[in-house]
């Protein structure tokens, strides 16, 4: 058993915050949208308009990606592990149009017998294809959502942020998309390099955006040395690495760090 996969399984099946996703709250200004994926699948999306008007022809855009076993509503609720509702509202108050999507096999895209936890178990058993397909497919879907968000014109700021698995996807997307200007990744998991592009260490060498990496000193899914190596491997000239004294579930205070960084990057 490879240590990183063992720890993924242990966290997934033992951590209560990994198993219970929040219900879909009613949020003012939220619009449901369905976009066609490149393979013909449907991508459920929520779009939240900014709370303030901007003089810019095109408001800044933010695309947020949730973690394993979670769903897009993580970014609407003030609940662990993401506490994303506060982040989303801060972005809207700053003039961002915010896009949320469900990863494949998550939220509105759940399939009978194909739970994300089962795909991780199959990965551990040596069958990596379904897991890799889930991650790479979600990254491709995120690129479709981003293209839709930028159809009317490219704003000055295009932010992609992700938590855990969402950070894994965000790094893949940033490596592919030079139109992204800002990247925030919270506790991206350490994935075996043998899994190709879904492993953050294999794509971070193409990350040139302004980047904030948040990691934790007690995170079993991303050991300190691996997080440091990931950060060092990015060629970005504007990158910041902050660590917290926590495990994979960051304290709610991490949101203040993200907001401070975004404000400083104006």
C-alpha positions in Angstrom: 0.0 0.0 0.0 1.4 3.4 -1.0 1.4 5.7 2.0 -0.4 8.6 0.3 -3.3 6.4 -0.8 -3.5 4.8 2.6 -3.9 8.3 4.2 -6.5 9.4 1.7 -8.6 6.4 2.6 -8.1 6.9 6.3 -9.1 10.6 6.1 -12.0 9.9 3.8 -13.6 7.2 5.9 -12.8 8.5 9.4 -13.3 12.3 9.1 -16.8 13.5 9.7 -16.2 16.6 7.7 -15.4 14.6 4.7 -18.7 12.6 4.7 -21.4 15.2 5.2 -22.0 17.8 2.5 -24.2 20.8 3.3 -27.7 21.1 1.8 -28.2 23.6 -1.0 -29.1 27.0 0.7 -31.1 29.7 -1.0 -28.8 32.5 -2.0 -29.9 35.8 -3.4 -28.6 36.5 -6.9 -27.8 32.9 -7.6 -28.7 31.5 -11.1 -28.7 27.8 -12.0 -27.0 27.0 -15.3 -26.2 23.8 -17.2 -23.3 23.7 -19.6 -22.4 20.9 -22.0 -19.1 19.2 -21.3 -16.7 18.4 -24.1 -17.8 14.7 -23.9 -21.5 15.6 -24.0 -22.1 15.4 -20.2 -24.0 18.1 -18.4 -22.2 20.4 -16.0 -24.4 21.9 -13.2 -23.2 25.4 -12.4 -24.3 28.2 -10.1 -23.6 31.8 -11.1 -23.6 34.5 -8.4 -23.6 38.1 -9.5 -21.5 40.7 -7.7 -23.1 42.8 -4.9 -21.6 46.0 -6.2 -21.4 47.6 -9.6 -18.1 48.2 -11.2 -17.1 50.7 -13.8 -15.1 48.0 -15.6 -16.6 46.7 -18.9 -16.2 43.2 -17.6 -16.4 42.4 -13.8 -13.7 40.2 -12.3 -14.5 36.4 -12.4 -13.9 33.7 -9.8 -14.3 30.0 -10.3 -14.4 27.9 -7.1 -13.9 24.1 -7.0 -14.9 22.0 -4.0 -13.2 19.0 -2.4 -13.6 15.2 -2.5 -17.1 14.0 -1.5 -18.3 17.6 -1.2 -20.3 19.7 -3.7 -20.6 23.2 -5.1 -22.8 24.3 -2.2 -19.7 24.2 0.0 -19.1 27.7 -1.3 -22.4 28.9 -0.1 -22.4 27.5 3.5 -20.4 28.6 6.5 -19.6 25.1 7.5 -16.4 23.0 7.8 -14.2 22.0 6.1 -14.4 24.8 3.6 -16.4 27.6 5.3 -16.8 28.8 1.8 -19.9 30.9 2.2 -17.9 33.8 3.7 -15.4 33.6 0.9 -18.0 33.7 -1.8 -19.8 36.7 -0.2 -16.5 38.6 0.2 -15.8 38.0 -3.5 -19.2 39.3 -4.5 -18.8 42.3 -2.2 -15.5 43.0 -4.0 -17.3 43.0 -7.4 -16.7 39.4 -8.6 -19.0 37.3 -10.6 -18.7 33.9 -9.0 -19.0 30.5 -10.7 -19.5 27.2 -8.8 -19.6 23.7 -10.4 -20.0 20.2 -9.2 -17.1 17.9 -9.8 -17.8 14.6 -11.6 -19.5 12.0 -9.4 -20.4 14.8 -6.9 -23.4 16.8 -6.0 -26.0 16.8 -8.8 -23.6 14.5 -10.8 -23.7 11.5 -8.5 -24.0 8.2 -10.3 -25.3 5.0 -8.7 -22.5 2.8 -7.6 -19.8 5.3 -8.5 -19.3 7.2 -5.2 -16.0 9.1 -5.0 -15.0 7.1 -2.0 -15.3 3.9 -4.1 -13.2 5.4 -6.9 -10.5 6.1 -4.3 -10.7 2.5 -3.1 -10.4 1.2 -6.6 -7.3 3.5 -7.0 -5.8 1.9 -3.9 -6.5 -1.5 -5.4 -4.5 -0.7 -8.5 -7.4 0.5 -10.7 -6.5 4.1 -11.2 -8.5 4.8 -14.4 -11.8 5.8 -12.8 -10.2 8.1 -10.3 -7.9 9.7 -12.9 -10.9 10.1 -15.2 -12.9 11.9 -12.5 -10.2 14.4 -11.8 -9.2 15.0 -15.4 -12.8 15.2 -16.5 -13.6 17.8 -13.8 -10.6 19.9 -14.9 -11.9 19.8 -18.4 -15.4 20.8 -17.2 -13.9 23.7 -15.2 -12.2 24.8 -18.4 -15.6 24.8 -20.1 -17.1 26.9 -17.3 -14.2 29.3 -17.5 -14.6 29.7 -21.3 -18.3 30.5 -20.7 -17.4 33.0 -18.0 -15.1 34.8 -20.4 -17.3 34.8 -23.5 -18.2 38.4 -23.2 -14.7 39.6 -22.8 -11.7 39.0 -20.6 -11.7 40.9 -17.3 -8.6 42.2 -15.6 -8.8 39.6 -12.9 -9.6 35.9 -13.4 -9.4 33.9 -10.1 -9.5 30.2 -9.7 -9.6 28.8 -6.2 -10.0 25.2 -4.9 -10.0 23.3 -1.6 -8.3 19.9 -1.4 -9.3 18.0 -4.5 -10.5 21.3 -5.8 -7.0 22.7 -5.4 -5.7 19.7 -7.4 -8.1 20.6 -10.2 -7.3 24.3 -9.9 -3.6 23.6 -10.4 -4.4 21.5 -13.5 -6.5 24.3 -14.9 -4.0 27.0 -14.2 -1.3 25.0 -16.0 -3.6 24.9 -19.1 -5.1 28.4 -19.0 -3.0 31.5 -19.3 -6.2 33.6 -19.1 -6.2 32.9 -15.3 -4.5 35.7 -13.5 -4.8 34.6 -9.8 -4.7 31.1 -8.2 -5.6 30.1 -4.7 -5.1 26.5 -3.6 -6.0 25.3 -0.1 -4.3 22.0 1.0 -3.8 20.4 -2.4 -3.3 16.6 -1.7 0.0 14.9 -2.4 -0.8 12.6 -5.3 1.5 9.9 -6.7 3.4 11.3 -9.7 2.8 8.0 -11.5 -0.9 9.2 -11.9 0.2 11.7 -14.5 -1.4 15.1 -14.9 -3.8 14.7 -11.9 -0.7 14.8 -9.7 -0.1 18.5 -8.7 3.7 18.1 -8.8 3.5 17.1 -12.5 1.7 20.3 -13.6 2.9 23.0 -11.2 6.0 23.7 -13.4 3.5 25.5 -15.8 1.9 27.6 -13.1 2.9 31.3 -13.7 -0.1 33.0 -12.3 -0.1 35.0 -9.0 -0.4 32.1 -6.6 -1.4 31.7 -3.0 -0.7 28.2 -1.5 -2.2 27.4 1.9 -1.0 24.2 3.6 -1.0 22.7 7.1 1.8 21.5 9.3 -0.2 18.5 10.4 -1.8 17.5 7.1 -1.4 13.8 6.5 -2.6 14.2 2.9 0.1 16.7 2.1 3.3 16.4 4.2 5.1 19.6 4.9 8.1 18.7 2.7 5.9 17.8 -0.2 4.0 21.1 0.0 7.2 23.0 0.1 8.5 21.1 -2.9 5.3 21.9 -4.8 5.6 25.6 -4.1 9.2 25.7 -5.1 8.6 24.0 -8.4 6.2 26.7 -9.7 7.9 29.3 -12.0 5.5 32.0 -10.9 7.3 35.2 -9.9 4.4 36.2 -7.6 3.7 33.4 -5.2 3.1 33.2 -1.5 3.0 30.1 0.8 1.2 30.3 4.1 0.9 27.4 6.6 -1.5 26.7 9.4 -1.1 24.6 12.6 -3.9 22.2 11.6 -4.7 19.1 9.7 -6.3 18.9 6.3 -9.4 20.8 7.5 -8.0 24.3 7.8 -9.3 26.6 10.6 -11.9 29.2 9.4 -9.2 31.9 9.8 -7.7 30.8 6.5 -10.4 32.8 4.8 -8.9 36.0 6.3 -5.5 35.1 4.8 -7.1 34.6 1.4 -8.9 37.9 1.6 -5.7 39.8 2.7 -3.8 38.3 -0.2 -6.4 39.2 -2.8 -6.6 42.7 -1.4 -2.8 43.1 -1.6 -2.8 41.8 -5.2 -5.1 44.6 -6.5 
